[in-house]
């Protein structure tokens, strides 16, 4: 992650995950897994310096809902065992990921260039710790009723954290999108980003990080704020993919 000592550990039995801390990630949607191998072919920048973080959900989030795969070149992936399904662009690939939670699923989604945009894991036993709260921004959100459990309805969110003690904006800020069962923070600060949601038999995670400073072939020019990234085709496709997650069948 590029900022040793500020990562937050979340234990899940035999699995230990690293929560996103206040530093830029090495790649858009990249996680700490080793490079994946194909498992199934399927049929931005930081907030403006000095600007106060947004603490309210957007009044009109972009429309979501994956287009029918047959009509728009999208494909549907179903996890082994048939627990969950999601839709993704037809030129993106679902690959195996590690570590694999016991009796769970660990896959990642890569675009046509092989950039990892999101990871899905199931059967996580979560228990996050919060050493310190930092200013946060909520950029986008949407409830996902298809994933509703007795504990509530998870939310898709795109949010950020900024560490006020770090002068370098490239190292101070983190932006990430994912699905969470956690309530919205009630004040101007929040714990490090932890995108986990309740899903039988325990919990699951589906999301990734966005690094506005990462340069890659085909990246649109002038995408240098989170708001600008939200207008890109890539973000809209990621958003549609994540919000399409649902029980299989």
C-alpha positions as CSV (number, residue, x, y, z in Angstrom):
1,X,0.0,0.0,0.0
2,X,3.0,2.3,0.2
3,X,2.5,3.5,3.8
4,X,3.9,1.0,6.3
5,X,2.6,1.2,9.8
6,X,-0.8,2.7,9.0
7,X,-2.6,-0.4,7.7
8,X,-5.4,-1.9,9.8
9,X,-5.6,-5.6,10.2
10,X,-8.9,-7.5,10.1
11,X,-8.8,-11.1,11.3
12,X,-11.1,-13.7,9.9
13,X,-10.2,-17.0,11.5
14,X,-7.4,-18.5,9.3
15,X,-7.5,-15.4,7.1
16,X,-6.0,-12.0,7.8
17,X,-7.0,-9.2,5.5
18,X,-5.6,-5.7,5.3
19,X,-8.1,-2.9,5.4
20,X,-7.6,0.1,3.2
21,X,-5.6,2.8,5.1
22,X,-5.0,6.4,4.2
23,X,-2.6,6.0,1.4
24,X,-2.8,5.7,-2.4
25,X,-3.2,2.2,-3.7
26,X,-0.7,0.7,-6.3
27,X,-3.4,0.3,-8.9
28,X,-7.0,1.0,-9.7
29,X,-8.9,-1.7,-7.9
30,X,-5.7,-3.6,-7.1
31,X,-5.6,-5.8,-4.0
32,X,-2.8,-7.6,-2.2
33,X,-3.4,-10.9,-3.9
34,X,-0.9,-12.6,-6.2
35,X,-1.7,-12.5,-9.9
36,X,-4.8,-14.5,-10.6
37,X,-5.3,-17.2,-13.1
38,X,-8.5,-17.5,-15.3
39,X,-11.1,-19.6,-13.6
40,X,-14.1,-19.2,-16.0
41,X,-14.7,-17.5,-19.3
42,X,-18.1,-15.8,-18.9
43,X,-21.2,-16.3,-21.8
44,X,-10.4,10.7,-8.9
45,X,-7.7,11.8,-7.7
46,X,-7.8,12.8,-4.1
47,X,-10.3,15.3,-2.8
48,X,-9.2,18.9,-3.4
49,X,-6.6,19.9,-0.9
50,X,-8.1,21.9,1.9
51,X,-11.6,21.2,0.9
52,X,-13.9,19.8,3.7
53,X,-15.0,16.2,3.1
54,X,-18.5,15.5,2.1
55,X,-20.5,13.8,4.9
56,X,-23.8,13.3,3.1
57,X,-24.9,10.7,0.5
58,X,-25.3,12.2,-2.9
59,X,-28.8,13.4,-3.6
60,X,-29.0,11.7,-7.0
61,X,-26.5,8.8,-7.5
62,X,-26.0,7.6,-11.1
63,X,-28.5,5.1,-12.3
64,X,-27.4,1.5,-11.8
65,X,-28.5,-2.0,-12.7
66,X,-26.5,-4.1,-15.1
67,X,-27.8,-4.2,-18.7
68,X,-29.0,-7.5,-20.0
69,X,-25.9,-9.5,-21.0
70,X,-27.3,-10.6,-24.3
71,X,-28.3,-7.0,-25.3
72,X,-25.2,-5.0,-24.2
73,X,-22.2,-7.3,-24.5
74,X,-22.2,-8.1,-20.8
75,X,-21.6,-11.6,-19.2
76,X,-22.7,-13.1,-16.0
77,X,-20.4,-14.9,-13.5
78,X,-21.7,-17.3,-10.8
79,X,-19.5,-18.3,-8.0
80,X,-18.6,-22.0,-7.5
81,X,-21.4,-23.6,-5.6
82,X,-23.9,-21.2,-7.1
83,X,-24.1,-18.8,-4.2
84,X,-23.7,-15.4,-5.9
85,X,-23.9,-13.9,-9.4
86,X,-22.8,-10.6,-10.9
87,X,-22.7,-9.1,-14.3
88,X,-19.6,-7.7,-16.0
89,X,-18.5,-6.3,-19.4
90,X,-17.8,-9.1,-21.8
91,X,-14.2,-8.2,-22.3
92,X,-13.4,-8.3,-18.6
93,X,-12.2,-11.6,-17.0
94,X,-12.9,-13.3,-13.7
95,X,-9.7,-14.9,-12.3
96,X,-8.8,-16.9,-9.3
97,X,-7.4,-15.0,-6.3
98,X,-5.6,-15.8,-3.1
99,X,-5.8,-16.4,-0.2
100,X,-9.0,-18.3,-0.4
101,X,-11.2,-18.2,2.8
102,X,-12.0,-21.7,4.1
103,X,-15.0,-23.0,2.3
104,X,-15.3,-19.6,0.6
105,X,-14.7,-18.0,-2.8
106,X,-11.9,-15.7,-3.8
107,X,-12.0,-14.2,-7.3
108,X,-10.9,-10.9,-8.9
109,X,-12.2,-9.1,-12.0
110,X,-9.6,-7.8,-14.5
111,X,-10.2,-5.5,-17.5
112,X,-9.1,-6.3,-21.0
113,X,-5.6,-4.9,-20.2
114,X,-5.3,-7.2,-17.1
115,X,-5.8,-4.4,-14.5
116,X,-7.4,-5.7,-11.4
117,X,-10.6,-3.6,-10.8
118,X,-12.4,-5.5,-8.0
119,X,-12.2,-8.6,-5.8
120,X,-15.0,-10.8,-4.4
121,X,-14.5,-13.0,-1.3
122,X,-17.1,-14.9,0.6
123,X,-17.2,-16.8,4.0
124,X,-15.2,-14.1,5.8
125,X,-15.5,-13.9,9.6
126,X,-14.9,-10.2,10.1
127,X,-13.9,-8.1,13.2
128,X,-12.4,-4.8,12.3
129,X,-10.4,-2.6,14.6
130,X,-10.3,1.2,14.5
131,X,-7.1,2.7,15.9
132,X,-8.0,6.3,14.8
133,X,-10.7,8.1,12.8
134,X,-9.8,10.5,10.0
135,X,-11.8,12.9,7.8
136,X,-13.9,11.0,5.3
137,X,-15.9,11.7,2.1
138,X,-18.9,9.8,0.8
139,X,-19.0,10.3,-3.0
140,X,-21.7,7.8,-4.1
141,X,-24.0,5.3,-2.5
142,X,-26.9,3.0,-3.3
143,X,-28.8,0.4,-1.2
144,X,-28.7,-3.1,-2.6
145,X,-32.0,-4.8,-1.6
146,X,-31.1,-8.1,-3.3
147,X,-28.5,-8.6,-0.6
148,X,-30.7,-7.8,2.3
149,X,-30.3,-9.9,5.5
150,X,-32.0,-9.9,8.9
151,X,-29.3,-7.4,10.0
152,X,-30.2,-4.9,7.3
153,X,-29.6,-3.9,3.7
154,X,-26.0,-3.5,2.4
155,X,-24.9,-0.4,0.5
156,X,-22.7,0.2,-2.5
157,X,-20.4,3.1,-1.6
158,X,-17.6,5.1,-3.2
159,X,-15.8,6.9,-0.4
160,X,-12.5,8.4,0.6
161,X,-10.3,8.9,3.7
162,X,-7.7,11.7,4.2
163,X,-5.0,11.5,6.9
164,X,-4.5,15.1,8.1
165,X,-1.1,14.3,9.5
166,X,0.4,13.3,6.1
167,X,1.5,16.3,4.0
168,X,1.9,14.5,0.7
169,X,-1.6,14.2,-0.9
170,X,-0.5,11.2,-2.8
171,X,0.2,9.3,0.4
172,X,-2.6,10.9,2.6
173,X,-5.7,9.9,0.7
174,X,-7.4,6.7,-0.2
175,X,-10.4,6.2,-2.5
176,X,-12.3,2.9,-2.7
177,X,-15.6,1.5,-3.9
178,X,-17.3,-1.6,-2.5
179,X,-20.3,-3.0,-0.6
180,X,-20.7,-2.5,3.1
181,X,-23.1,-3.3,5.9
182,X,-21.6,-0.6,8.1
183,X,-23.7,2.4,9.0
184,X,-22.7,5.8,7.6
185,X,-20.5,7.8,10.0
186,X,-22.4,10.3,12.0
187,X,-19.7,13.0,12.2
188,X,-16.9,14.4,10.0
189,X,-14.5,11.5,10.7
190,X,-14.6,7.8,10.3
191,X,-12.5,4.6,10.7
192,X,-10.3,3.3,7.8
193,X,-12.3,2.0,4.9
194,X,-13.7,-1.5,5.5
195,X,-15.9,-2.8,2.8
196,X,-17.5,-5.9,4.2
197,X,-21.1,-7.0,4.2
198,X,-23.2,-9.6,6.0
199,X,-23.7,-12.7,3.9
200,X,-24.3,-16.3,5.0
201,X,-22.7,-18.0,6.8
202,X,-20.7,-14.9,7.9
203,X,-19.6,-12.1,5.7
204,X,-18.3,-11.2,2.2
205,X,-16.4,-8.4,0.4
206,X,-16.7,-7.1,-3.2
207,X,-14.9,-4.0,-4.2
208,X,-11.6,-2.3,-5.0
209,X,-9.5,0.8,-4.7
210,X,-9.0,3.7,-7.1
211,X,-5.6,5.5,-7.4
212,X,-5.9,8.7,-9.3
213,X,-2.2,9.0,-9.6
214,X,-1.8,5.7,-11.4
215,X,-1.0,6.1,-15.1
216,X,-2.1,3.3,-17.5
217,X,-2.6,3.0,-21.2
218,X,-6.0,4.4,-22.3
219,X,-6.6,6.4,-19.1
220,X,-8.7,9.5,-20.0
221,X,-7.1,12.9,-19.6
222,X,-8.0,15.3,-16.9
223,X,-9.5,12.6,-14.6
224,X,-7.9,14.2,-11.5
225,X,-10.8,14.3,-9.0
226,X,-13.1,11.7,-7.7
227,X,-16.0,13.5,-9.3
228,X,-14.3,13.3,-12.7
229,X,-13.6,9.6,-12.3
230,X,-17.3,9.0,-11.5
231,X,-18.1,10.4,-15.0
232,X,-15.8,7.9,-16.7
233,X,-17.0,4.7,-18.5
234,X,-14.8,2.6,-16.3
235,X,-16.4,3.8,-13.0
236,X,-19.9,3.4,-14.4
237,X,-19.1,-0.2,-15.5
238,X,-17.5,-1.0,-12.1
239,X,-20.5,0.5,-10.3
240,X,-23.0,-1.4,-12.5
241,X,-21.0,-4.6,-11.9
242,X,-20.9,-4.2,-8.1
243,X,-24.5,-3.2,-7.8
244,X,-25.5,-6.3,-9.9
245,X,-24.3,-8.7,-7.2
246,X,-27.2,-10.9,-6.2
247,X,-28.1,-14.4,-5.0
248,X,-27.6,-16.9,-7.9
249,X,-30.6,-18.5,-9.5
